[in-house]
Amino acid sequence: MNKVPLIAKEKLLNYWNPSTSGIHKVFDDGSGARLRGGPMQDSEELWWLLKRIEENINEFGQITSILELGVADGGGMKVWEQVLLSEANVSHKTKNKNTKELLTYIGIDFKPNPLWDISSSPIDIRLIFGSTHEYITRSELKSILRKKNIDKVDFLWIDAQHWSNDVKQDFEDYGEFVKDNRMICFHDTRLCRSFWDEFTGNSKDASRPDNKYGEEEDKVEKMVFHKEEYKNSLGTGIFYKLPNQNVVKFKE
């Protein structure tokens, strides 16, 4: 098992420090000039998630493509770039090749506004302007995947609108773009509590929600899924896309 971390914790924490992140800038939103930069996610939650991604890489192989819903200022995008480029993810053989051809980040946002120069990135960054709920947005995503010869992506990060109905639609609309055994992750699970609890129940692992056992057991379809959540701040959740999961029907 590869013991090299995806990102050193000290480096990850630097992304919240405007003096070292390199992705901050001063801007005025009407309330006065202020600094903004780095990921909007809680650092401990993001560190927990990175360890789970690392485990997934060790078990199922390199991540070559990431899809993010909700780009905002691009702080999270910088982290995903480093995940793709990390020693724990990229083999030395791959590093001798053009990483823009092999490592792809696709971000969707109604108005993405990265605060760093994405043109200088060593990975291929594609931005789609539009609502995640629009047909044309999904069509543009499909077009990019075809041109890049990507069948399905290795990781999906859902961080757009946070109302339960919106998150549910994003989950169903974009889950089909993810490979089996890979991770679909959610930011701010506390804000979409009803969705997160109800679509698979409150338990961490697969369970029988109706509590029917004994002679009725064979007549009850077992729910097959696996999810995890870490709540240090607003909450981060993971849904593992098991090949035989049966709790959600993804849009084709």
N, C-alpha and C positions, 0 to 999 in steps of 0.2 A: 504494500500500500504506500502511495506517495505521501510523505510526511511534510512536504513543502506547503505552507499555507497559501491560499489564493492571494491574500494581501496581508502583509504584516500589520498587526493591530495598530502599531504606532503610526504607520502610513495612513491607514484608514481614518484614524482620529484626526490626522492633519487636514483632512478634507473639510472639517468644520472650522478650521483656523484660517481666517482671511489673510493672515500674514504668510501662510505657507501653501495654501491650496492652489493658487494660481488661477482660480476660476471665479474669483469674486470681482466685483466692481462697485463703484459708487453710483447710485442712481437716485432719482427723486420721483416718488410716486404721488407727490402732492402733499405729503406730510413731512417733507424734508429729506435731504440726502442721507443715505444710510448704506451700510455694507450688506451684501447678500451673496451667499455662495455656499458650496458644499451640498451634500445630500439633505433632503428634508426629513429623512427617516431618522429615528432614534438610533444612536450609535450602537447600543447594546443589542437591540433587535436586529440591526443589520449585520452585526458580527455573528450573532446566532444563525442567521440565514446563510451567511457565507460558509459557515462550517457545514451546514446541511448540503449546500451546493457542492462543496468539496467532497463530501461522502458520495454524492450522486455521481460525480466525475470518476471517483475511484471505482465505483461499481459498474457504471454504464459507459464510460469513456468521455473523451474530450467534448466540450461544448464549443461549437463553431458558430452558433447563431443565437441571438437573444432578441426577443420582441418585448418592448415596453409600451404600455398604454399610460400616457401621462408623462410627458417629458419635462415640462415646466422649464426651470433654469438650467437643466442639464447636469446637476450635481450627481444624481444617481447614474446618469449615463457615463460619467467619468469613472465611477466605480465599476460598472459593467465592462467598460473598456479594459480596465486593469484585470478584471476576472478573466477575460478572453486571452489576454497577453501573458498571464501569470505562468510561472514555471510549473505549477501544479496542474495547469490545464493544457498548455501547449508543449508538445514534444520538441526536443532539440532539432529533430529532422524537419518539423514544420517551421521552426523559427528561421531556417535557412531559406525559406521561400517567401514570396510576397504575401504578407499577412492580410493585405486588403482583399486578396482573392480568396482567402481561407477563413477569415473571421469577420462576421457580419453582425452589426447592431441595427435594428429597425425600431424607430420610435414614432409613435402616433400621438398627436396633440392638436387641439384646435388652434393653438397659437404657441408652438414651441419657441423658446427663447434662450438657447444655451449661452451661458456667460463665459464660455471659453471657445477657442478657435478649433472647431471640429474638423476643419480642412487639413489641419496638421496631424490628425490622428492616424496612427499606423493601421487601424482597422477600417473596414468599410462601413461608414455611417450613413444610413438612409432615413430621412425624415418625411413623414406623411402629415400634411396639414389637413385637419378635418376632425369631425366628431367620430368617436369610435362606433357610434350607433348607425352611421350612415352606410348605405350599400356601396357607394363609390369609394369609401375608405377601405372596406374589405377587398374591393376589386383592385385597388391600387396595391394593396399588400400582396394579393395573389400574383399580380404582374411582376413585382419585385422578386418574389420567391421563384417564379419561373425563370426570369432572366439570370438569377444567381444559381439556378439549378439546385435549389433547396427544396426538398420534399416537404419537410416539416422542421420547425425550430426546436432547439434543445432546451429553451427556458422561456417562460412567459411571466412578466411582472405586471400585475394589474394595479394601477395607481392613478386612475383617471377620476371620474366622478365617484363619490363615496356613498351615495344613497344606496340602500340595499337593492332596489330595483335596477339601478344602473350597473352595479357590480355584478348582479345576477346575469344581466344581459351581456356584459363584457365576457363573463366566464363562459356562457353558452355560445357566444358568437366567435370567440377566439380560441377556445380550448381545443378545437379540432386541428388547429395549426401546430399543435405540440406533439412531439413523438411520445410513444408509450414509454413508461418508466421514467419519464422526466417530470419536472416540477412546474406547477402553476402556482404562483405566489401572489399574495394580496397584502397591500399596505393599508393600515388604518382599519383593522378588523373591528375595533370598538365602535367605529362609525357606521358599519354595516352589520351590526350585531345580529339582526333578525335573519339576514341572509346566511351568515356564517354558521349560526346555530341550526337553522331549520333545514338546510339542504342536505345535511348528513346527520343531524342530531348533535347533541352536545359532546359525545364521546370522542376520544382521540383516534380510536381504531374502529374497524368494521364491527357492527353490532346488529342484533336483531331487535328492531325498535318496538315490535308488538309483544315481545316477551312470550311468544307461543312456543312451547316445547313439547316433548313427549310424542304422542301419537300424531299430533298436528304438525310436527316439525318438518316433515317432508313436503307438506303442502304450502309452506311459507318460503318465499324467495328471500335468500339472505342478501343483505346489502353489502356490496363489496366496494370498499374504499379505504383510503388511509389519509388522514389529515393531521396536522400539528399546528400549534399556535404558541407564540411567545408574547407576553404582554408586559413589557417594561414601561411603555408609554402608550401610544395609540394602538398598538397591537400589530403583529405581523403573522400571517398565516400561510401554510403550505398545503396544497392539495397535490398528492402524488398521483399522476395519471396512470394507474394500473391498467394493464391490457384488458382486464375483465371487469373494470369498474362498471357499475350499473345504477349509479345514483343521479346521473345527469345525461341528457341527450344533447350532444354538441351539434351546432349547426354545421352543415356540410359546405 
